[in-house]
Structures are given as structure tokens and as C-alpha cells.
């Protein structure tokens, strides 16, 4: 995500699963288990360098909740430690 050469916005979407045969399952996430967005930013800061900034939102689509991580603009590309 962060060090991708793709142009435009970069996202990680939680709540979807890809099975070994390539089938995609849209299951959503349990919204009760979602943490404060500051906790997710802290995890990113502790594990990726140089530091990048992410935004976290919940999106409801077809009665399923998805966690959306979006890389904020104007930040350096990073890599996992």
C-alpha cells in the first residue's frame, strides 16, 4: 500500500477474504471489535518506517461493515520494519 507505485488513493479494506481457490467472500467485520482509530495509527507508526499517516473509517455496504484504512496524502512512502 504505502510503497506501491500505483497512482491515486491507497486503501486496505478489512472484511473480505480470498480463499485458496481465488473465491472472494464478503463477510464484513464485527463492529463491536473495532478499536479507536488512534490505536490503529499507533500500530502503523510503531511498525512502518518512515512513518506514514492513515485514516480509518467504517463503511456499511449491503448490510456489512468494512474497515477502511486510507493512506493520507503528503506522507512519505514506508516499509514494514
Secondary structure, 3 states (H helix, E strand, C coil): CCCCCCCCCCEEEECEEECCCCCEEECCCCHHHCCCHHHHHHHHHHHEECCCCEEEEEEEECCEEEEEEEECCCCCCCEEC
